[in-house]
Amino acid sequence: RRDTRETRIHFVEPRHDPVPPRGRLELREVSLVAFPFAAKIFVNRVFRGHGRATVALRPGRHRVRFDAAGCAPWEDWVSVPANGEIAPIRRSLPWLPAYLTVHASEDADVYVNGSRMSTTSESARRPIRVQIADTAEGSPHRLVEVRVVRGSRDGRKAVKVTAGQSTTTTVQFSSP
């Protein structure tokens, strides 16, 4: 019996690899610096250190990621040239906001660092967003003053909030 099946030949385009094959080009040193210095550094999904690292890479495109607790991560493709100067890659990761829920024995207006933000009943439904400003210390923690006011009664409390986290506190009204 004769085989009547056709043989088909498919031509496949060669896959373009963004990184040249080994042995073709020399490694280049690239300096990577992330702030805060506790940030993890990844190159092509491989952990390379915290905060500051010098890595040897082949010329071509590489995926670089900086990631730290309480911060928005940064990730991008970076091109390493075959020759010439290589500028250090430096990034400051922005802090994520902190969220604050405030309770009191009665519904009251809530002030954070002197600005009216909400009421205690509103903050229970939708926590108050507290922006963590960048500082030289690089700490994700901030101490904020929380004040609750109902008529002539008020109460104050210092509360530590942390970037990227939710904090719940109860503020007592001061005695008349």
C-alpha positions in Angstrom: 0.0 0.0 0.0 1.3 3.4 -0.9 1.6 6.3 1.6 -0.4 9.3 0.3 0.2 11.7 3.1 1.8 15.0 2.2 4.9 16.2 3.8 4.8 19.8 4.6 7.8 21.9 5.4 7.4 25.0 7.6 10.0 27.7 7.8 10.2 29.3 11.2 11.8 32.7 11.7 14.7 32.5 14.1 13.8 33.9 17.5 15.5 37.2 18.3 17.1 36.9 21.8 17.7 40.3 23.4 20.9 39.0 25.0 23.7 37.9 22.7 24.9 34.3 22.9 27.7 33.5 25.4 31.2 34.1 24.3 30.4 36.6 21.6 30.8 39.8 23.6 32.6 40.7 26.8 30.8 41.3 30.1 30.2 44.9 31.1 29.9 46.1 34.7 26.7 48.0 35.5 26.1 49.8 38.8 22.6 49.6 40.2 21.5 51.8 43.1 18.0 51.8 44.7 16.6 53.9 47.5 15.6 52.9 50.1 18.7 50.9 50.5 16.7 47.9 51.8 15.3 47.6 48.3 15.9 44.2 46.6 17.6 44.3 43.2 16.7 41.8 40.5 18.3 41.5 37.0 16.5 39.1 34.6 14.5 37.9 37.6 17.6 36.9 39.5 18.2 38.5 42.9 21.4 40.5 42.9 21.5 42.3 46.3 20.0 45.0 48.4 20.2 48.8 47.7 23.5 48.8 45.8 25.0 46.2 43.4 27.5 46.1 40.6 26.7 43.3 38.2 28.5 41.9 35.1 26.2 41.8 32.2 26.5 41.0 28.5 25.6 43.8 26.1 22.0 43.8 25.2 18.6 44.2 26.9 18.1 43.2 30.5 15.1 43.4 32.8 15.9 45.3 36.0 13.5 45.5 39.0 13.9 47.3 42.3 11.4 46.2 45.0 11.0 47.3 48.7 8.4 46.8 51.4 6.1 49.9 51.6 7.2 51.2 48.2 5.9 51.1 44.7 8.3 48.8 42.7 10.2 50.0 39.7 10.8 47.7 36.7 12.1 48.4 33.2 14.2 47.1 30.3 17.8 48.4 30.4 20.1 48.4 27.4 23.8 47.6 28.1 26.0 48.9 25.2 28.8 46.9 23.8 31.2 49.8 24.3 31.3 53.3 25.8 30.3 54.6 29.1 27.6 53.0 31.2 25.7 55.4 33.4 24.7 54.0 36.8 21.0 53.1 37.1 19.6 54.9 40.1 16.0 55.0 41.3 14.2 56.3 44.3 11.1 54.2 45.0 8.1 56.2 46.1 6.5 55.3 49.4 3.0 53.8 49.2 0.4 55.7 51.3 -0.5 54.5 54.8 -4.2 54.0 55.7 -5.7 55.0 59.1 -9.0 54.1 60.7 -10.0 56.1 63.7 -12.5 55.1 66.4 -13.9 57.1 69.3 -16.7 56.6 71.8 -18.9 58.9 69.7 -18.9 59.9 66.0 -16.5 62.9 65.7 -14.6 64.9 63.1 -11.1 63.5 62.5 -8.1 65.7 62.0 -4.6 64.4 61.0 -1.7 66.7 61.5 -4.2 69.6 61.8 -6.2 69.0 58.6 -9.8 67.7 58.8 -9.8 64.4 57.0 -13.0 62.6 57.8 -15.3 61.5 60.6 -14.8 58.4 62.7 -17.8 56.7 61.1 -16.5 57.5 57.6 -13.0 56.3 58.4 -14.5 53.0 59.5 -16.0 52.5 56.0 -13.1 54.1 54.0 -9.8 54.5 55.9 -8.0 57.8 55.7 -5.1 57.9 53.3 -1.9 59.3 54.8 0.8 60.2 52.3 4.3 59.1 53.4 6.6 61.9 52.2 10.2 61.0 51.2 12.8 62.0 53.8 16.5 61.7 54.1 16.1 59.0 56.7 14.3 56.7 54.3 11.9 55.4 56.9 8.5 54.0 55.9 7.2 55.1 59.3 5.6 58.4 60.2 4.3 59.7 63.5 1.0 61.7 62.9 -1.1 63.6 65.4 -4.7 62.4 65.3 -7.4 64.6 66.9 -11.1 63.9 67.2 -13.6 66.7 67.8 -17.3 66.6 68.7 -18.7 70.0 69.8 -16.5 71.4 72.6 -15.0 67.9 73.4 -11.8 66.7 71.8 -9.1 64.1 72.2 -5.6 63.7 70.7 -3.2 60.9 70.1 0.2 60.4 68.4 -0.1 57.4 66.0 2.7 55.7 64.1 1.6 54.7 60.5 3.6 52.7 58.1 3.8 53.0 54.3 1.7 50.4 52.5 -0.1 49.2 55.7 -3.4 49.9 57.5 -3.4 51.1 61.1 -6.5 51.3 63.4 -6.5 53.4 66.5 -9.0 54.6 69.2 -8.8 58.1 70.5 -10.3 59.0 73.9 -12.0 62.3 74.5 -10.2 64.3 77.1 -12.1 64.9 80.4 -13.9 68.2 80.7 
